[in-house]
């Protein structure tokens, strides 16, 4: 088990390093210069000498490899650099915006799990074939809907037509309803598909037939025998989806004008603020890696067969 843990942690560190390196190279390859975009503005009245001093203070004139080493060392020590546009440490910007994004992503994931479980279990218990087919068709519909389009439709229906949720300055709890729904509906689709397929596979196992022979109803057998075994394959896809929620939250926040990583990323792209973009990419990669690392470590706990296999490798 210890060998399995070290192997997974090493792989996670390697993925984070690769994400940092690729992001650094791509951001350096972008045309334009954020420092020149901001400080060469005639309204600021800076001389060329002053602009050169500013560039030197940001380390923009140092060799590219040295910038990479300094940036990597800073990330390892918690120094993510300074935002050119805001003139403050990137860490401060993330600290101000991450909580809002985490709240949206967490609630969106919870809603997606509830929606996926409801559709999967209702389709298994549906008394009519047409109802079962209709429920199983919902994931294909959900996954084909673009996030930004869904957000706009929900705003149009619930804010402008039904006037249930105000668009401008809604209460905090009420203002989360539409963004959470926008995030949860597409994310629930692959989770629902995996759950439905897994439930169908588990229901063919001999122990399910034994439970039914003892007089258990379909609902009782599903909740007490099928669900626990069917949920294991869904945990893997749930880990992947939870990591992707950060990216989906960025789009959702932009559509609904919410403060968070989405708005911060949009502003950084507009101003070509490489330090902020680098931090956002590494943050998203870290969220994805940590969630999937947790899933890998949780799997042997939920499935004793994997725990025995992991123990045999140590």
C-alpha positions in Angstrom: 0.0 0.0 0.0 2.9 2.4 0.8 4.4 1.7 -2.6 1.0 2.5 -4.3 0.8 5.7 -2.3 4.3 6.9 -3.3 3.7 6.0 -6.9 0.5 8.0 -7.1 2.0 11.0 -5.3 5.0 10.9 -7.7 2.7 10.8 -10.7 0.7 13.8 -9.4 3.8 15.8 -8.9 5.0 15.0 -12.4 1.7 16.1 -13.9 1.8 19.4 -12.0 5.3 20.1 -13.2 4.3 19.3 -16.8 1.3 21.6 -16.5 3.5 24.4 -15.1 6.1 24.0 -17.9 3.6 23.8 -20.8 1.7 26.8 -19.5 5.0 28.8 -19.1 6.1 28.0 -22.6 2.7 28.8 -24.2 2.3 32.1 -22.3 5.8 33.2 -23.3 5.1 32.4 -26.9 2.0 34.7 -27.0 2.5 37.9 -29.0 2.5 41.2 -27.1 3.9 42.3 -23.7 1.6 43.0 -20.8 4.1 45.4 -19.3 4.3 47.4 -22.5 0.5 47.3 -23.0 0.0 48.9 -19.6 3.0 51.2 -19.1 3.4 52.5 -22.7 0.0 54.1 -22.5 0.7 57.8 -23.2 -1.7 58.8 -20.5 0.7 57.5 -17.9 3.5 59.8 -19.1 6.3 57.4 -18.5 9.7 57.8 -20.2 11.4 54.9 -22.0 14.0 54.8 -19.2 11.2 54.4 -16.5 9.6 51.7 -18.6 12.8 49.8 -18.8 13.3 50.1 -15.0 9.8 48.7 -14.5 10.5 45.8 -16.8 13.7 45.1 -14.9 11.8 45.1 -11.6 9.5 42.4 -13.0 12.5 40.4 -14.4 11.1 40.6 -17.9 14.6 41.3 -19.4 16.3 38.2 -17.9 16.9 35.1 -20.0 13.9 32.9 -20.6 15.5 29.9 -18.8 16.3 32.0 -15.8 12.7 33.3 -15.7 11.5 29.7 -15.8 13.7 28.7 -12.9 12.7 31.7 -10.8 9.1 31.2 -11.6 9.2 27.5 -10.7 11.1 28.3 -7.5 8.5 30.9 -6.6 5.6 28.5 -7.1 7.3 25.9 -4.9 7.6 28.5 -2.1 4.2 30.0 -2.5 5.3 33.2 -4.4 3.2 33.3 -7.6 4.5 36.6 -8.7 2.8 40.0 -9.2 -0.1 40.9 -11.4 0.9 43.4 -14.0 -2.6 44.8 -14.4 -3.5 45.0 -10.7 0.0 45.6 -9.2 -0.7 43.2 -6.3 0.6 39.7 -5.5 -1.2 37.0 -7.5 -1.7 35.1 -4.3 -3.8 37.9 -2.9 -6.0 37.9 -6.1 -6.5 34.1 -5.8 -7.3 34.4 -2.1 -10.0 36.9 -2.9 -11.5 35.0 -5.8 -11.0 31.2 -5.1 -13.7 30.9 -2.3 -16.5 32.1 -4.6 -15.4 29.6 -7.3 -15.0 26.8 -4.9 -18.5 27.4 -3.5 -20.0 27.4 -7.0 -18.0 24.3 -8.1 -18.8 22.4 -4.9 -22.5 23.1 -5.1 -22.5 22.3 -8.8 -20.9 19.0 -8.2 -23.3 18.1 -5.3 -26.3 19.0 -7.5 -24.9 17.0 -10.4 -24.5 13.9 -8.2 -28.0 14.3 -6.9 -29.4 14.7 -10.4 -27.4 11.8 -11.8 -28.4 9.5 -9.0 -32.1 10.5 -9.3 -32.2 9.8 -13.0 -30.3 6.6 -12.8 -32.4 5.1 -10.0 -35.7 6.3 -11.4 -34.9 4.8 -14.8 -34.1 1.5 -13.0 -37.4 1.5 -11.1 -39.5 2.9 -14.0 -42.6 0.7 -14.5 -43.0 1.6 -18.2 -40.4 1.0 -20.9 -41.2 4.4 -22.5 -40.5 6.2 -19.3 -37.2 4.3 -18.8 -36.2 5.2 -22.4 -37.1 8.8 -21.8 -35.0 9.0 -18.6 -32.0 7.3 -20.2 -32.2 9.8 -23.1 -31.7 12.8 -20.8 -27.9 12.4 -20.4 -27.4 12.6 -24.1 -29.5 15.8 -24.2 -27.6 17.3 -21.2 -24.2 16.6 -22.5 -24.9 18.2 -25.9 -25.9 21.5 -24.4 -23.1 24.2 -24.3 -22.6 25.7 -20.8 -22.8 29.3 -22.0 -26.0 28.7 -24.0 -27.6 26.9 -21.1 -26.8 29.8 -18.8 -28.3 32.4 -21.2 -31.5 30.3 -21.6 -31.9 29.9 -17.8 -31.5 33.7 -17.4 -34.0 34.4 -20.2 -36.6 32.0 -18.7 -36.2 32.4 -14.9 -35.1 36.1 -14.8 -36.7 37.8 -17.7 -39.8 35.7 -18.4 -40.8 34.3 -15.0 -39.1 37.1 -13.0 -38.2 34.6 -10.2 -34.5 35.4 -9.9 -33.2 39.0 -10.4 -30.3 39.5 -12.7 -28.7 42.5 -11.0 -27.5 42.1 -7.4 -29.6 39.1 -6.3 -29.3 37.7 -2.8 -26.3 35.5 -2.4 -28.2 32.2 -2.0 -30.7 33.0 -4.7 -28.0 34.2 -7.0 -26.3 30.8 -6.9 -29.4 28.9 -8.1 -29.0 29.5 -11.9 -25.2 29.2 -12.0 -25.3 26.0 -10.0 -27.9 24.6 -12.4 -25.9 25.7 -15.4 -22.9 23.9 -14.1 -24.6 20.8 -12.8 -26.8 19.8 -15.8 -23.9 19.1 -18.3 -21.7 17.6 -15.6 -24.4 15.2 -14.5 -24.7 13.6 -18.0 -21.6 11.3 -18.1 -22.1 10.5 -14.4 -25.7 9.4 -15.1 -24.6 7.3 -18.1 -22.0 5.4 -16.0 -24.4 4.9 -13.2 -27.1 3.5 -15.5 -24.7 1.1 -17.2 -23.2 0.0 -13.9 -26.6 -0.6 -12.3 -27.6 -2.7 -15.3 -24.4 -4.8 -15.0 -24.7 -5.3 -11.2 -28.3 -6.4 -11.5 -27.3 -9.4 -13.5 -25.0 -10.7 -10.7 -26.0 -13.9 -8.9 -26.2 -12.2 -5.4 -29.0 -9.9 -6.8 -31.0 -12.9 -7.8 -30.6 -14.4 -4.4 -31.7 -11.1 -2.7 -34.8 -11.1 -4.9 -35.5 -14.8 -4.2 -35.6 -13.9 -0.5 -38.6 -11.6 -1.2 -36.8 -8.2 -1.6 -38.6 -5.7 -3.7 -36.9 -4.0 -6.6 -36.4 -0.7 -4.6 -35.0 -2.6 -1.6 -32.6 -4.7 -3.6 -31.5 -1.6 -5.6 -30.8 0.5 -2.5 -29.3 -2.3 -0.3 -27.4 -4.5 -2.7 -27.0 -2.9 -6.1 -26.2 0.7 -5.2 -23.0 0.1 -3.3 -21.5 -2.1 -6.0 -22.7 0.1 -8.9 -21.3 3.3 -7.4 -17.7 2.2 -7.6 -17.2 2.8 -11.4 -19.0 6.1 -11.0 -16.4 7.3 -8.4 -13.7 7.4 -11.1 -15.7 9.5 -13.5 -16.8 11.7 -10.6 -13.2 12.5 -9.8 -12.6 13.5 -13.4 -15.7 15.6 -13.5 -14.9 17.3 -10.2 -11.6 18.3 -11.6 -13.2 19.7 -14.8 -15.7 21.7 -12.7 -13.0 24.4 -12.3 -13.0 25.0 -16.0 -16.8 24.9 -16.2 -17.0 27.4 -13.3 -14.9 29.8 -15.3 -17.4 29.9 -18.2 -20.4 30.0 -15.8 -19.0 32.9 -13.8 -18.4 34.8 -17.0 -22.0 34.3 -18.2 -23.5 35.3 -14.9 -21.0 38.1 -14.1 -20.0 36.5 -10.8 -16.7 37.4 -9.0 -14.3 34.4 -9.0 -11.6 32.7 -11.0 -13.7 33.1 -14.2 -13.7 36.9 -14.0 -10.1 37.0 -12.9 -9.1 34.8 -15.9 -11.1 36.9 -18.3 -9.4 40.1 -17.1 -6.0 38.4 -17.3 -6.6 37.3 -20.9 -7.7 40.8 -21.9 -4.6 42.4 -20.4 -2.2 39.4 -21.2 -1.3 39.2 -17.5 0.9 36.1 -17.8 1.5 35.7 -14.0 -2.2 35.4 -13.3 -2.9 33.1 -16.2 0.0 30.9 -15.1 -1.3 30.7 -11.6 -4.9 29.9 -12.8 -3.6 27.1 -15.0 -1.5 25.5 -12.2 -4.5 25.9 -9.8 -6.8 24.1 -12.2 -4.3 21.4 -12.8 -3.7 21.0 -9.0 -7.4 20.7 -8.4 -7.7 18.0 -11.0 -4.7 16.1 -9.8 -5.6 16.3 -6.1 -9.1 15.1 -6.7 -8.1 12.2 -8.8 -5.3 11.3 -6.4 -7.9 11.2 -3.6 -10.1 9.0 -5.8 -7.2 6.6 -6.4 -6.5 6.4 -2.7 -10.2 6.0 -1.8 -10.8 3.2 -4.3 -9.0 0.4 -2.3 -10.9 1.5 0.8 -14.3 1.0 -0.9 -13.3 -2.1 -2.8 -11.5 -4.6 -0.6 -10.3 -6.6 -3.6 -8.2 -3.6 -4.8 -6.8 -3.2 -1.2 -5.6 -6.8 -1.2 -4.0 -6.3 -4.6 -2.3 -3.1 -3.5 -1.1 -4.8 -0.4 0.4 -7.7 -2.4 2.5 -5.2 -4.4 4.2 -3.8 -1.4 
